[in-house]
């Protein structure tokens, strides 16, 4: 009886947080539901564990399932993919119960998931993803339970690659024995050996010799962080930004925490680009200041010593960006980092910056539209990892059509899905255009036994039709930089092939492809790039970068003056075309 009353209380509290229009606005409902799930995930992943907090998260997740069963929600979601969120919630429930070592309840959540997937005829990737998410997050005691094991077998039965998953090797048991460490190294070595698409870009690398050299080090690396750092150092020798070893979440949070301070590069020097918390601004940090030392060491030397051995990068510009922008301030959560700052007209000074405890301000939006003088629309696309970016551009198309020219800013776009970018491009032309061509290994064991060559599988460029409705056919320029990466590079290479306008800025990161993800012992994971992409006409850009047709880069003087030289250069190019 008390449990029922508690459930009702929690359900009422959860439902009371919903916006009033949640039953007729899918986007707002999606945002709310994602927030609830994120809070529940944080509860079960928190260290130290608070069982009461996890129990409350379980009730909230059950309330979410009731919400999706409500006829009003069903009517609102219609054919939208939002209607499949209960499947993810079932996994959340299973993981939360596993965290409390409640195997019977975890098994029930997995069986519920399997029934839902069966009912809608889910594809293989959905079944596989469900198994991987649970086995990566649940401990061995729960996984060994008969009911849980039966539920996992039911889910895994749909997986044609089940024997490759190595789930017995990669279970997260809270410890890393010597055997587990060697198994993890061997798994990573073998997945790279058979699946890596870019060995031709590292012709001097003897991958087998690298494996042998790593074995004694792995035997000695009893501490999990040291073990994963060894794997990352090995991975860095592949020089590929889509091939990585990822730390377990708890190690990531403990040893690679970052303050919300963003840097930028100009003429090889590092400047503050954005201070994302009031605590940082209270230290006197502000945009345009130069960081000359980190922990008393020149900034470039510090970055190379602390992060250099572990950086997976496909090009020199990509490596520099990772060292001095993405990874520079990462370090132990409980240790502040000392930044020595220079600013014209002021004395050099050093500030101690905490890596945790910040009240982070709202981040820059993934999508933004602004109207510039002389009839130019500026659209900033910071990701292709969310189709809402393409939808936002489509909804703003009427405003864009009123402009005389368009600038698309992809300088901070780290990628996502190529199709999201193509959806944007499809509104800039009234003709079909082509995406990247690609190839992947086509390994045939019998051919190897016969000493016959097994040529790679070649994928023809995808043909993309223009979007329905009006199209923006006036002059366009695209801004790119070394931070333009992955699917954003697919966008840039397709845009260049369309001959719609100039690419303005600096060479892109030079890495794209399809990574193969897999779990490692101790809760970490890895990915290996399996696909080599080229431009529609065969142009190589992996390991090189998409090159600008109009080179432009910020100078130190630009940074100090607050000028956006690259944008100004694009505007000048558009003025010539009008």
N, C-alpha and C positions, 0 to 999 in steps of 0.2 A: 504494500500500500504506500509506504513512504517513497519507494522508488518511483511509483507512478506519479505521486504528487511532485517529486523532484523533477521528473521529466516534464510535466506540465508547466512547472515554474520556469525551467530553462527554455522550453519551447516558446512560452509567452515573451520571455526576455529577448530571445533571438528574433522573433517575428516583429517585436516592437522596434528593432533597429532598421527595418526595411523602409526605404523611401515609400511615400504614399502611392507613387505610380509604378511600383515594382511589378505589378501584374499586367502592365500594358507597355512597358519599355524594356526590351530585351537588353540593351546596352547597360542600363543602370542596374538591372537585375544581375547581369553577368559580373559587373564590377563589385557589387555587394557580396555575391556568392564567393567570388575569388578572395575577397578580403576575409570572410569568415574562415575559409579553408586555410588561408595563410596563417591566421591566428591559431588555428588548431594545429597546424604543422609546427609552428614555433613552440607550442606547448609540449608536443611529444619529443621534439629534438633538443629541448632546453637541457643545459647542464648546470647544476645537478638536476636530476629528475624530480618533479613535483607530482606525485601520483594523483593528488586531488585536482590539479590543473588539467592533467591528461583525462581524468574521468569527466570533468566538465566539458572538455573538447569532444569527447565521445557523444555526450548528450546533444551538443550543438550540431554535430554531424548527423545524428539521427533526425534532428529537427529539420535539417536541410533536405533529407530524403523525403520527409513528410511534405515539405514545401514543393518539391518537384512532383509529388503525387496529387497535388491540389489541382482540380479542374481548371482553375484560372491560370495557373502556371502552364499547364499543358496547352491551353488555348493560345497563350502568349507565345510560347516557343515554336509551335507549328513544326515546320521542317528545319528550323534553325539547329545548328550543331549544339547549341546550348542544351538541348534536351538530353544529350548524352553525358552531362556532368554527373548524374548519379553513379555512373560507372567509376569515375575517379573518386567519388566520395566513398564508395565501397572499399577501395584500396586504402583510403585515408583511415577508415574505420578499422580495417584489418591491421594496419600498422600501429594504430593507437592501442588496440587490444594486445598486440604483440609486445609493445613497449611495457605494458603492465603484466606481461607473461600470463595472458588469458587465452590459451590456444583454442579452446572450444569456440569462444566468441570470434576470434580471428578467422577460424575455419568457416563459421556461419557467414561472415562478411564476404569471404572469397567465394563461397557457394552461391550467394546472392549475386555477386558479380558475374559468375559463370552463367547463371540463368539469364541475366540481362543480355549478355553478349550473344548467347544462343538465340534469344528471341529476336534480335535484330540482325543476325547474320554478320557479325563483326568480322572485319578482315584480319588476316594473320598478324599484322603489325600491332593491332589492338590487344590480341591475346598475348603476344610475346611481351609487349610493354607492361602488361599487368603482372606477369610472372616476375619480370626483371625488377620492377619497382618493389614488389613485396620481398623477394629474396634478398635484395640489396639492403633492405631496412630492418628485417626481422632477425632475431638472434637464433642460434642453433637449437636452443631448447624448444622454442615455439615451432620451428620448422620440422623438428623431429617428431612432433605430435602426429599420431596416425591420421586424425581428421584433417589437420592442416596439410599433411603430405598428400592425402587423397585429393584435396581441393587443388593443390598445385599440379598434380598429375592431370587432373581434368582440364585445367587451363593450358598446360604444356602440350597436351595431345594435339593441339591445333598448330604446333610449331614445326615446320619442315626442317628447321635448323637446330633442333633440340640438342643433338649430340655435340654441336659446336659451342653451346652456351657455357660449358665448364662450370656448372653451378656448384658441383661438389668441391671445386678448387677455390671458388670465389666467395663462399659463404662468409658473412660478417659475424665472427664469433667473439669479438672483443679482444682477441689475442692474435699475435702473429708468430707462429712457431717457425723454426728454420725451414721445415718442409713446406709450409705455406708460402714463405717468402720466395723460396726457389721455384715453387709452382707458379707463383704470380709472375716472376721474371720470365719463366719459360713460356707462359701463356702469352705475354706481351711480345716476346721475341717471335713466336710462331705466327701470331696474327699479323704482325708486320711483314714477316717473311713471305706469307702467301697472299697478302691483300694490299700492301702499300703500292700506290700508283706511280710514285715519283722517284724510284730508285735511280733512274737515268740522270736525275739532277744532283745525285750524290755519288758520282762514279768511283770515288776513292774510298768509300765506306765498305769495309768488310763486316757485314752484319753478324756473321757467325763468330768472328774473332771478337767483336764487341760484346757478344753474349758471354763468351768464355771469360773475358776479362772482368765482366761484372759479377760472375758467380762467387768468387771469394769475398768480394765486398758485400754482397747481399747476405752471405752467411754471417758476416760480422755485424750487420746492421740490425740489431735486436730491437731498437727503438723504432716505432712506426714512422715517425716523421723522417728519421734518417733513411729508412728503407724507401719511402716514397720519393725522397729527394734523389736517391740513387737512380730510381726508375726515370725520373724526370731528366736527370743528366744524360742518361742513355738515350732517351727520346730526343733530346735536343740535337743529337748528332745526325738526325734525319733531316734537319733544316726544313721542316714543314709545319706551317701554322695550323693546319687542320689535323695534325697528328700530335696528340697530347696525352700526358698522364695527369689525372685530376685527383687531388688529395681528398680523403674522406672529409665530409663537412665539418666534423669537430676539429680536425687538424687545420683545415682552411681557416676556420674562425679563430683558432688559437695562435697560429703562426704567420698568417698572411692577412692580417687585418689592415684596413686602410682608412685614414681619415677622409672625409668628403672634400678633398682639395684636388682640383683638376689642374694639370699643367699643360703647357704648349711649348713648341719648339720654334725658335727663330735663329737662323744662322748658327746652329749647333748649340745654342744656349737655351736654358730652361726658365720659363716664366710662369707665374701664377695666372691661370686662366679663369678660375672660378673658386670662390670660397663658399662651400655648401652648408655652413652652419654658423650661428651667431657666436659660438665659442671661438671659431677661427678668426672671425672679424674682430672679436674682442682682443685678440693677440696682436692686432694691427696688420694682419695679412689682408692683402687686397690685390685685385687684378692688376697685372702689369709689373709686379715686383719680380726681380730675378732671384732664383735660388742658385747660389754659387757653391754651397757646401751642404752635405747631409751628414750628420753625426761627425762633423769636423773634417770631412774628407771631400775633395773636389767632386762635384756632383756626378760627372761622367765616370770617374774612377770608382766611386762608391757603387753606382748602379752596376758596373761591370763586375766588380768583386762580389757583391751580394746576390745579384740576380742573373748575371751573365751566363753562368754554367747551366742554367735551367730553362733558358728562353728557347722556345720553339718558334722559329721565324723563317719565312720563305725567301725574304729579300733583305738587303742591308737596310732599306728604309723601314721595313716592317720591324726589324730587330731594334733599331734605334727608337722607334715609337714605343715598343713594348718596354724597353729599358727605362726610358726617360718620361713616359707618359703613363702607361698602364700600371707598371709594376714598381715604379720608383719608391713610393712611400709605404709599400707593403712590408709588414714585419710582425713580430710578436705582439699580440693584443695588449699585454700589460706593460709594454715598454714604449715610452714616448719617443718620437723621432725629433732630433734637433735640426732645424732648418736655418741656415745662415742666409740672410736676405740683403740684397743691395737695391737701392732705389736712388735715382738721380737727385742730388741735393740733400741727401740724408746719409747719416753715418751707417756703416754696416752693422747689423745686429743679428743675434741668434735667438730664436724662439723655440720653446719646447712644445711640440704638438702631440697631443694624445691620439692614439689610434682607435680609441673607443669612447663611448659616452657622449657622442655628439647629438644634438637635436638637429637632424638634417633637414634643410629646407627642401621645398618642392623642387624636384629635378626639372631640367629643361624638357619640354614636351617632345614626344617622338615626331610630332607633325606640327608645323606652323605655317601660316600664310600671312604675308604682309605685302602691302602695296607701296612700292618705291616711287620716287619722282620719275617723270617722263614716261609714265604708263607701263612700268615694269612690275610684274608680279614676282615675288620671291617666295618659293616654297622650300621649306627645310624638311628633309626626310632623314631622321636620325636612326631609323631601323627599318628593315623589311621583315622583322620577326613577328609582326602583328598585321593581319590583313585590314585592321581598322585604319592603318595609314593610307592604304589605297582607297578605302571607302571614304575617308575624309577628303582626299583629293577629288574623288568623283563628286562628292556633295558640294565642293567649292568650285567646281568646274565653271559654273556660270560666272562667278567673279573673275576667274582666271581668263575666261574668253573675252572679257571686257578689256583686258590689258593688251598692250601692243607687243609685248615681249615677255618671256618667262625665264627665270633662273631657278634651277633645281640644285639645292645645296646638299651634296652627299658627303661632305668632308668628315662628318662624324658618324657615318653610317657603317656599323659593323656587320651588316648582313642580316640573314634570316632565311627567308624563302625567295628564290628567284621569281616565282610566280607573282608574288606581291609587287615586285618591281616591274614585271612585265605588265601587270594591270595598269600601272601608271603610264608606262610607255604606250600602251594601247589607246590612250586618249590623246596622244601627240601625233597620230598619223591616221590617215584614212586608207592605208594599204597594209597588207600583211607584212610582218617582219620576222626575222629569225633570231632564235636564241643561240646558246653555245652548242657547238658540237663536242662530243666527248668519247672517251674510250675507257675500258676497264679490262682487267685480266680475264682471260677465258681459259682457266686451267682445266686440262683434261688428263686425268691420271694415265689412261691408256696411251695417249700420245707420248707422255714422258717415258713409259715403258718401251715404246717403239723408237725412242729418240727422234720423234717427229716434232717439229715446231708447232706451238699452239698460239696462233696469232691472237691479239687482243680483240675483244668485241668493240666494234665502232658504232657509236650512236649518232645518228644524223641530227642536225640542228632542228630543234622544235620550231614549227611554224605557228606564229601567234597572229590571230586575226585582230583587226582594230575593234575597239569596244563599240557597242551600239551607241547611237546618238551623236551629238556634235563632237568635233575634235579640235584641239588647239593646233593650228597649222602655221602660226606665226613664228618668228625666230625664238629659239631656245638655246640656252647654254647650261652646261652641267659643271658644277664645281666638285673637284676631287682632291684627295690628299692621300698620304700614306695610311691614314686612319680609315679610308674607304676600303672595305674588306668583303671578301666572300660574295654573297648574293648581290651586294652593292657593286662589286666588280663585274658580275654578270650583266647587271643593268648598264654599266658604263660601256662594256664592250659591245653590247647590242645597240646602244645609242650611237656609238661611233660607226657601226656598220650601217645604220639607218641614214647616216649623213644628215642628221637633223640640225646639227650645230656644233659648236666647239666644246671640247672638254678642257676646262680651264683649271690650272692649279699644279699639283705635283703628282708623280707616279703613285698609283695605288699600292696596297699592301702586297699584291701578287700571290694571293692564295685563295683558292676556291675548290670545290669538289664535294663529294658525298662521304662523310665520315661513317665508319662502322664503330658503334659503341659496344663496349663490353665491361663487365665488372671485374674487379681485382680483389684479392684477399684483403681483409681489414676494412672494407667499406669504401675504398676508392674505386676509380674507374679509369678507362682509357678510351681513346678513339683513334682510328687509323684511316687516313684518306684513301679511298678505294677507287676514285674516279678522277681522271685527268680531263680538264675542260680546256677548250680553245675557243677562239672567236668563231663566228659563223663561217668565215672563210679560211679557217685553220690557223689564225694568228695565235701565237703562244703568248700567254700573259702570266701563267703560273710560274713562279720563280723569277719573274721580271717586273710585273706590274703593268696595268693599263697605263699607257703613256698619255700625257696631256697633249692636245693639239696646240694649245696656247699655254706654255709654261709660265707659272707665276707662283711666288712663295713669299710669305711674310718676312720682313726684315726686322731687326731689332728696333730700328727707328719707327717702324709701323706699330709694333707692339706698344712702345712707350707713348706713341701719339694716339693709340686707340683706333688706328685705321685698319680697315679690312681691304688690303691691297688686292687680294684675289677676287673679291666681289667687284671691286672697282674695275679690274681688268676685264672681267666678264661683261660688265655694263658697257665698257668701251667697245668690245667686240660686237655686242648686240646693236649698238648705235650705228656701226658700219653696215650692218645687215638690213637696217630699216630704211 
